[in-house]
Amino acid sequence: MAIRSVEAIPLTHALQDGQSFGGTRGMTGSRSTTLVRLETDDGTVGWGEAFASPRAVAALVEDVFADAVVGLEPSAAESLAERVYAGEIGGYHVGRQAFTQCALTGVETAMWDIRGKRVGDPIHTLLSGATTDHVVPYASTMYITEWEQDPAEPMEAAKDDGFTAAKIKIGRDLEDDYHRVSVAREILGDDAHLMVDYNGNYTPRQAIESIKAIREFDLTWVEEPVPPENTSGYREIKQHVDVPLAAGESHFGRFEFKKLVDERLVDIIQPNLGQCGGFAEARFLAKLAVTENVLVRPHVWNSGVGTAAALQFAASVPSYPHAPDMAPEPVLFEFDRSENPLRQEILETPFDIADGELSVPQEPGLGITVDEDRLEEYRISA
């Protein structure tokens, strides 16, 4: 079963005028990504996501990766990242760069999808041998909006829809931080998991001051309080506050993640299964992290394909040092609450939150079926 074709499919969905939203580093008026479609000589199709600027990463997939992948067996996914790092694919000088890692992820994930379909197992079973039925979704919500939405509205909607945990955007100023967190805690209740995301908009001093001000609200973690490249800033923050720190959505490749873990700059790493290098890399990062008792919780702001990949990965993460059936903390899984038909409408069976749980697909591979007719509605024309 050799791969015979590689196709990159850039996608976008434009939001209505006046409906831009995001975090403290900026807002977006669209949802975009690139899907990677592989097909084998027996007609088996595998899907992956390269979460980056659509046209640019699509060109990289087809110009650099297609020739390297056509003719390979899907099992070659295990060594694809090493071939990129060594320069065999793409050249030595670009293997660690962000767009290369995103393209690698899309191709490699699609290879794992085919592997799962070939043997009849979901990817999380291939990765770890474990069988996991569900994770605990947290609402990724309370965005910064162009229309200055009342922060209580999205939080109340998330609670009404069954979410028992949430992550919110803060980082504009200390007064606003306190207000948004207090509103979220009041609506969610005292026992719910509540996380905050600064999107790297503060200096270490500002972050320390903000975290101390909102510490009373019992935060599960604080995400990206300073820019991803400010590693000394993470170290400074950890010296002054006793709240778990998380990062990883803006880190690319094993070397950046290894620094986060080795120097204990964060308590949680958050690889994204649209840009971290693929499943083999994500598995490596998970083992590296849990060896040092650093938690792994994937970042998810992807299409339906990337969300499925993140679910499969989350279901495979080791529970060390805890016994699997006695882990004191749930596997929290990010579920974006913003408008994104690339997540829900391109799948024949969309994801559904029921009773505060999100089921992990048990069908082979990613466990999803992409509606290729609907996909065409969002394809970016050349």
N, C-alpha and C positions, 0 to 999 in steps of 0.2 A: 504494500500500500504506500506508494510514493506520492509526494505532492507534485501536482502537475500545473497548478496555476495559483497566482497570488494577485489579489485585487484589493486596492485601497479605496475606500468609499468615504469621501469627506461629506459631512452632514452639518446642517445648521437649521435653527428655528428662530425666527425673529420675534421678539416680544412686541406687544403693542406700544405705541408711543406713550411716553410717560410712565412706563412700567419697569424701568431699569431698576436693578437691585444688586446687592452684593455685600461687601464688607468694607472695612476702613481703608483698604488699599485701592478702592475703586468699585464702580458698578458696571454691570453688563446689560446690554439690551438684546442679547441673543443667547442661545444655548448651542454649542458646537462641539463636535468631536470627529474622529475618523475611525471607522470600523475597518477591520482587516478580514477578508474572506479568503480562506484557503480551500482548495478542492483537490482531492486525491484522484489517482487513476481509476479507482472504482466508484467515484462519484460521491464519496463522503465529504461533507462540508464542515469546516471548522471556523469559528468566529473569535475575534479578539478586538480589543480597543486600544488605540493609540491616542491618548488624551493630550492633544496639543493643537496648535493652530492647524486647521484642517488641510488646506492646500499644501502647506509646507511639509507636514509630516507624511501626507499621502505621497508626495513626490519622492520623499526619502525612502518610504517603503518600497515603491515600485522601481526606483533607480538603483538602490543599493541592496535591498534585502531580497528582492524577487529572484534574481539570478543565483544568489547564494542558497536559497531555500528550495527552489524547484529541483525535483529529483531526490530530495531527502526523505527518509522515513520520519514519521512524526516523533519517534523516540529520540531523534536528534535534538529535540527541544532541551534536553538535559544539559547540553554543552553549548547551546547557542550564545549565551551570555559570555562565556569564556572566549569564544571566537570573536566576539565584538570587542571585548577588552584587549585582546591580543592584536587587534588590527586586521585580522584575516577578513572580517566583514566591515567595510566602511573606512578602513584605514586607522592606523595607530593613534592619530592625534584627535580623533573625534569620538572614540568609543565611550568616553565618560560624559559626554555632553548631553544636555537635557533632551534635545530632539532625537538623538540617536537612541537614548534609553526608552523614549516613548515608542518609537518605531519598533524597536526590539520587543517591547512588551506586547504590542498588538500582534506581531507575527508569532511570538512564542506562545502566547495564550491560545491562539487559534490551533497551534500544533497540539497543545494539551487537550483542547476540546475534541480533536480528532482521536487522540489516544484514548480518551474516555469512551467515546462512541465505539471504538474498535474492540474494546474489552468488555463493554457494557457496564462500566462503573462511573459514578460521579467523580469529579476531579479531587474532591477532598479525601475520598477513599484512596485514590492513587497517591496522594501526597503523604498521607499519614497512616493509612489503614483504619482510621477511625470512622465511625458513622455518627453524624450529628444531625439531629432533626430540626433544630431551630436556634436562633440567636435572639437577643433582646434588642430591638431597634430603638434608637433614640432619634427624636425629631431634630433635624438640623434646620433651624428656623430663626425667627426674629431677626431677619436680615436688615441691613441699612437700605432704605428704599428711596427712590426718587420722589415718591409722593408723601414721604414722611408718615408712614403708617404708624398707628398707635401700636406700640410693642405688645400690648396685651392681646390684640386680636389674633395674631398667628399662634400665640401660645395657648390661648383658649381653644382654638380650632384643633391644635395637636392633641390636647388633652381629651377633647370630645371624640377624637378619632381613635382613642385607645392607647396613645403613647404614655409611657410611664417614666420617660427620661428625655432630656433635651439638651441641645447645645445652641448657644445664642451668640450673636455678634456683638462685641463691645470694642472699645479702643478709640473713641472720639475725644473724650475728656473724662476726668474723674467723676464729675457730677452725673454725667450721662451713664457711665459705667454702673455706678451704684443704683441709679434708677432702674435701668434695664434688668439688672440681676435681681433686684428686690421684687420687681413685677413678676419675673419668671418664677422665682421661688414661691411667691404667694399663690400663684395659680397652680403650680405643679404639686405643692405640698412639701412638707418637711422631709419625707422619706424618699423622694424621687432623686435620681441621679441628675445633677445639673453641671454642665460644662460650659466654659466660655472660650471664645476664639477672638484673639486680637488681630489676627492676620499680619502679625509682625509690625504693627504701626507705632510701637512705643520704643523709647530708649530704655535701657535697663533701669535707670532711676525712676522713670515714669511708670514702668511696669511694676516695680516693687511697691511703689506708693499705691497703685490701683489694686494690686492683689491684696495688700494689707487691708484696704478699705472694704473689700468685698469678701474677705475670708470668713466673716461671720455667717455667710450663706451656705457653708459646707459644700464646697465645690469638689466634684469628682476629679476634674483636672482643669488646668489652664493651658490653652493651646496657642502656640506661636506668639508669645508675648513680645518677642523682638524678631527682627528679620532673620531668615534662616542662616545667613552667612555670619551672623553675629554670635559665634560660639562662645566667645568670652562673656557676652551678655547673659547667655544661659547660665554660665558658671556663676556669675555675680548674683543673679536672681536666686539660685539655689542656696546661696550662702545667707540670704536674708529672709526667705519665706519658706514655710513648711506646707506647701500645696503641690501636688503632683504636676509636673510639667510634661507636655506632649508636643511632638513635632514630627514632621516627615513628609507632609504633602508637597513640600517644596524642595525635597532632597531627592537626588537622583543617583542611583547606583550604590553598590555595596560599600564603597570607600567612605562616602559621606555618612551613611548610616552607621558604619563601624565606629566612626569618631564619636557620634552621639552616644553609642553604647559604651565604648571603652572608657570614655571620660565621664560617664554617668551624667551627661548634660541634661538628660531627660529621664522621666520615669516610664513613659509610653512612647513607642515609635509607631508611626502611622503611614506605612507604605501604601501607595495608590496602585491598584491593579490595572491602571492604564498608563503607568509611567515608571514603575520601579524596576523594570527589567524582566518581568514575567513571573511565572509560578516557581520555577526553580530558584530564581533569585529571592523571591519572597519567602520561600521555605528556608533558604540559607539565612536570611535576615531574622526570621522567627527563631531559629535555633541559636543564632548568635545572641539575640536579645534575651531569651528565656534562660540561657546559661548564666547570664548576669542578673537574673530576676527583674528584667525590664519587660513590661507588658507590651503586647502587640495588638493594636486595634486599627484596622485599615481605614484610611481616609477614602470617602466615597462621595464623589460629586459627578458621577459618570452617567453614561447611557445605560440602557437595560443590559447590554453586554458586559460593560465594566462592573455594573452592580452585581451581576451574576458571578463574575470572576471573584469579586471581593467576598461574596458570600461563601463561595467554595473555599477560598483561602482562610477566611475567619473560622470556618468549621474544622480546619486542619491544624490550627495553632496549638502547640503543646500546652498543657496546663501546669507543667513543672513550675515550682516545686510541689504543687498541690496534686492530690489524687483526683483523677478526672471527675469522679462523682462527689467530690467534697471541696471543689474550688469555691472559695468564699466570695468571689466576685463574678457577676455574670459576664458573658461575652457581649459587650455593648457594640452595636453595629450602626453606623451612621446612615440615616435615611433622609435625604434631601427633600424638603417639603415645598420647594419652589416649582414654578411651572416648567416642565420639561417633557414634552412628548417623545423626545429621544430615549427617555427612560421607560415610559409606560406604553406608548402606542406602537413601537416597533416590535414588540413581543406578542406572540399569539396568546400567551397567558401572562398578563402583567403581575407584578408583585403586589401582595396584599398583606396588610397588617391586621392580625386578628388576635384579640385578647392580649394585646401587648407583646405579641411574638411575631417573628418573621421566619417562615419556613425556609430551610435550606433545600434547594432542588435536589431530588434524589435520582433523577433520570441521568443517563450517561453523559459524560463530558460536563459542559457548563450547566446542563439540565434545562436549557431553554430552547425555544424555536423562534427564530427571527422571521418576521413577516416581511419578506423581501419586496412585496408590492407596496406596503406602507413605507418602506425604506426609501423608495424612489421619490416620495413626496418631499423629502428633506435633503436629497442629494444636491450638492453644490455643482452647478454646471461648470464645465471647463471654461 
